[in-house]
Amino acid sequence: MGQDEKPIQAMRPEPLSRVSLKDYDTRYSGEIDRKVAKALENQLEERMAELQEMLYAQGEHSLLIVLQAMDAGGKDSTIKKVFDCVNPQGVHVYSFKVPTEEERDHDFLWRIHQRVPRKGYIGIFNRSHYEDVLVVRVNDLVPEDVWRKRYEQINQFEKLLTESGTRILKFYLHISKDEQRERFQERLDRPDKNWKFSKGDLDVRKQWDDYMRAYEDVLTYCNTDYAPWHIVPADRKWYRNFVVTKTIVEALESMSLAYPAPEEGLDKIEIPD
């Protein structure tokens, strides 16, 4: 490796290997230039649109995308930028908030299973079942012996989905604490972004280290061959969007998608006046 070359930063940890987020540079962008990445992203978006149409037409598989990040990590903007090329009829986005009373009366995966994409569709989880090993852990909402069991319960749930025809891609949008501060400040400085800021965000920011430890366990214990985590450097939005788009297209390409065979005799049909 030359003196000026950057070491390659893998974004997909080895399954069940110990993850330390300090090993992942939030500003990493590899060797690719921003303009080149944008040009490639445009090509990838065209291909994603084609593949999504095949996914919908074939109706044999589905794709579930899980987005997790700290506040201001870019989940909303990733959805907006990456999926602006696809047919919205074939994409469903769900944002999981505090459980309702009915949801609390069931197991923690009950509400999640209802939102899993049906065959032919792409489902996007903006926050997800992982909140039940993140927020509940950091805020002591359930005992440790409860949330610790959930890692394996999640793995089994995701295995069931993959064996039922749902491909799962999980993205942790990894931003630095400094980057979060800058994005919070922008939300305060711009009237059109004030609505995105909550005073409660500062309370969560104080728990940064606790959340990093919780995320490291998630990325360690719930990173499997069938439902891998991708740790995406997210300080640079353009690189984040490129990586997520490229990863999704590669996953769709590997799913053997094709248009269904047409009905017999279509070549003999004449459209009447």
C-alpha positions in Angstrom: 0.0 0.0 0.0 1.4 3.4 -1.0 1.9 6.1 1.6 -1.1 8.1 0.4 -3.4 5.2 -0.1 -6.3 4.6 2.3 -6.9 1.2 3.7 -10.0 -0.4 2.4 -12.8 -0.3 5.0 -15.1 -3.3 4.8 -18.7 -2.4 5.4 -20.0 -5.9 6.0 -18.4 -7.4 9.1 -17.8 -11.1 9.2 -20.9 -12.9 10.6 -21.0 -13.0 14.4 -17.5 -11.3 14.7 -17.0 -8.8 17.4 -17.7 -5.3 16.1 -16.1 -2.1 17.5 -17.4 1.0 15.9 -14.2 2.8 16.6 -12.7 0.7 13.8 -15.1 2.3 11.3 -14.3 5.8 9.9 -17.6 7.8 9.6 -16.0 9.9 6.8 -14.6 7.1 4.8 -15.2 7.3 1.1 -12.7 4.8 -0.4 -11.0 5.8 -3.6 -14.1 7.1 -5.4 -14.6 10.7 -6.4 -17.8 12.4 -5.6 -18.6 13.2 -9.3 -17.8 9.6 -10.3 -20.0 8.3 -7.5 -22.9 10.4 -8.6 -22.6 9.4 -12.2 -22.5 5.7 -11.2 -25.4 6.3 -8.8 -27.5 7.6 -11.7 -26.8 4.4 -13.6 -27.6 2.3 -10.6 -30.9 4.0 -10.1 -32.0 3.2 -13.7 -31.1 -0.4 -13.1 -32.9 -0.4 -9.7 -36.1 0.8 -11.4 -35.9 -2.1 -13.9 -35.2 -4.7 -11.2 -38.0 -3.4 -9.0 -40.5 -3.8 -11.9 -39.3 -7.3 -12.4 -39.6 -8.0 -8.7 -43.2 -6.8 -8.8 -44.1 -8.6 -12.0 -42.6 -11.9 -11.0 -44.2 -11.8 -7.5 -42.0 -14.6 -6.1 -39.7 -12.6 -3.8 -39.6 -9.5 -1.6 -36.9 -7.2 -0.3 -36.8 -5.9 3.3 -34.5 -2.9 4.0 -33.8 -2.0 7.6 -32.3 1.4 8.4 -30.9 2.2 11.8 -29.0 5.3 12.9 -28.6 7.8 15.7 -30.7 10.9 15.5 -29.8 13.0 12.4 -28.1 9.9 10.9 -29.8 10.3 7.6 -32.5 7.6 7.5 -35.2 9.9 6.0 -32.9 11.5 3.5 -31.5 8.1 2.4 -35.0 6.9 1.7 -35.8 10.1 -0.2 -32.6 10.0 -2.3 -32.2 6.3 -2.9 -35.7 5.4 -3.8 -36.8 8.4 -5.9 -36.3 6.3 -9.0 -38.7 3.4 -8.2 -42.4 3.0 -8.6 -44.0 4.0 -5.2 -46.8 1.5 -5.7 -44.3 -1.3 -5.1 -42.6 0.2 -2.0 -43.9 0.5 1.5 -42.1 2.6 4.2 -42.8 2.0 7.9 -41.5 4.1 10.8 -41.8 2.3 14.1 -42.5 4.6 17.0 -43.3 4.0 20.6 -45.5 0.8 20.8 -49.2 1.4 21.2 -51.1 -0.2 24.1 -52.3 -3.0 21.8 -48.7 -3.6 20.5 -47.4 -3.8 24.1 -49.9 -6.5 24.9 -48.2 -8.8 22.3 -44.6 -10.0 21.8 -42.2 -7.4 20.6 -42.1 -8.8 17.0 -45.9 -8.9 16.6 -46.2 -5.4 15.1 -43.1 -6.0 13.0 -44.3 -9.2 11.3 -47.4 -7.4 10.1 -45.3 -4.9 8.2 -43.0 -7.4 6.4 -43.3 -6.8 2.6 -45.5 -9.2 0.6 -44.1 -11.0 -2.4 -43.2 -8.5 -5.2 -42.7 -5.6 -2.9 -39.9 -3.7 -1.3 -40.4 -2.8 2.4 -38.3 -0.2 4.2 -38.1 0.0 8.0 -37.2 3.4 9.2 -36.2 2.2 12.7 -37.3 -1.4 13.3 -37.4 -4.3 15.7 -33.9 -3.4 16.7 -35.3 -0.6 18.8 -36.2 -3.4 21.2 -32.6 -4.1 21.9 -31.5 -0.5 21.7 -33.9 2.0 23.3 -35.2 -0.5 25.8 -31.7 -1.4 26.8 -30.3 2.1 27.2 -33.3 3.4 29.1 -33.8 0.3 31.2 -37.3 -0.3 30.0 -37.1 -4.1 30.3 -34.8 -6.3 32.4 -31.5 -7.4 30.9 -32.5 -11.0 30.9 -35.4 -10.0 28.6 -33.6 -7.9 26.0 -30.6 -10.3 25.8 -32.8 -13.1 24.7 -34.1 -10.9 21.9 -30.9 -11.2 19.8 -31.5 -14.8 19.1 -35.2 -14.3 18.7 -34.5 -11.6 16.1 -32.1 -14.0 14.3 -34.7 -16.7 14.2 -37.4 -14.2 13.0 -35.1 -13.0 10.2 -34.2 -16.6 9.2 -37.9 -17.4 8.9 -38.4 -14.4 6.6 -35.5 -15.3 4.4 -36.6 -18.9 4.1 -40.0 -17.6 3.1 -38.6 -15.6 0.2 -37.7 -12.2 1.7 -34.2 -10.9 1.2 -33.0 -8.8 4.1 -30.5 -5.9 3.9 -29.7 -4.0 7.1 -27.9 -0.7 7.1 -26.4 1.1 10.1 -25.8 4.7 9.0 -22.7 5.5 11.0 -22.2 9.2 11.8 -19.8 10.8 14.2 -20.9 12.7 17.3 -19.4 15.9 15.7 -21.4 15.4 12.5 -24.6 15.0 14.6 -23.9 18.3 16.3 -23.5 20.1 13.0 -26.7 18.6 11.7 -28.6 19.5 14.9 -27.3 23.1 14.6 -28.4 23.3 11.0 -31.9 22.3 12.1 -31.9 25.1 14.7 -30.5 27.7 12.3 -32.9 27.0 9.4 -36.6 27.8 10.0 -37.6 25.2 7.4 -35.8 22.5 9.4 -36.9 23.6 12.9 -39.6 21.0 12.9 -37.0 18.2 12.7 -35.5 19.2 16.0 -36.8 18.1 19.4 -35.4 19.1 22.8 -35.5 15.4 23.6 -32.8 14.8 21.0 -30.3 16.4 23.3 -31.2 13.9 26.1 -30.5 11.0 23.7 -27.3 12.7 22.6 -26.1 12.5 26.3 -26.5 8.7 26.0 -24.2 8.5 23.0 -21.7 6.1 24.5 -24.4 3.8 25.8 -26.0 3.7 22.4 -22.7 2.9 20.7 -22.2 -0.1 23.0 -25.8 -1.2 22.3 -25.3 -0.9 18.6 -22.0 -2.8 18.8 -23.8 -5.7 20.3 -26.6 -5.6 17.7 -23.9 -5.5 14.9 -22.1 -8.4 16.6 -25.0 -10.8 17.6 -27.5 -10.1 14.8 -25.1 -10.1 11.8 -25.8 -13.3 9.9 -25.1 -14.7 6.4 -28.8 -14.6 5.6 -29.5 -11.1 7.1 -26.2 -9.1 7.1 -25.5 -5.7 8.6 -23.8 -3.1 6.5 -21.9 -0.4 8.5 -22.2 2.6 6.1 -20.0 5.6 6.6 -22.6 8.4 6.7 -20.9 11.7 7.4 -20.6 12.2 3.7 -24.2 12.0 2.4 -23.2 11.5 -1.2 -21.1 8.4 -0.3 -23.8 7.0 1.9 -26.4 7.3 -0.9 -24.0 5.6 -3.4 -23.2 2.7 -1.1 -26.8 2.0 -0.2 -27.9 2.2 -3.8 -25.1 -0.1 -5.0 -25.8 -2.6 -2.3 -29.5 -2.8 -3.1 -28.9 -3.2 -6.8 -26.4 -6.0 -6.2 -28.9 -7.8 -4.0 -31.7 -7.5 -6.5 -29.4 -8.7 -9.3 -28.7 -11.8 -7.3 -32.3 -12.7 -6.9 -32.8 -14.2 -10.4 -35.5 -11.8 -11.2 -37.3 -12.0 -14.6 -40.6 -11.0 -16.2 -43.2 -13.8 -16.1 -43.8 -15.6 -19.3 -46.7 -14.1 -21.4 -50.0 -15.8 -22.0 -50.0 -18.1 -25.0 -51.3 -16.7 -28.2 -50.6 -13.0 -27.6 -48.9 -12.9 -31.0 -52.2 -13.7 -32.7 -54.3 -11.0 -30.9 -55.5 -8.0 -32.9 -56.8 -5.0 -31.0 -60.2 -4.1 -32.4 -61.0 -0.6 -33.6 
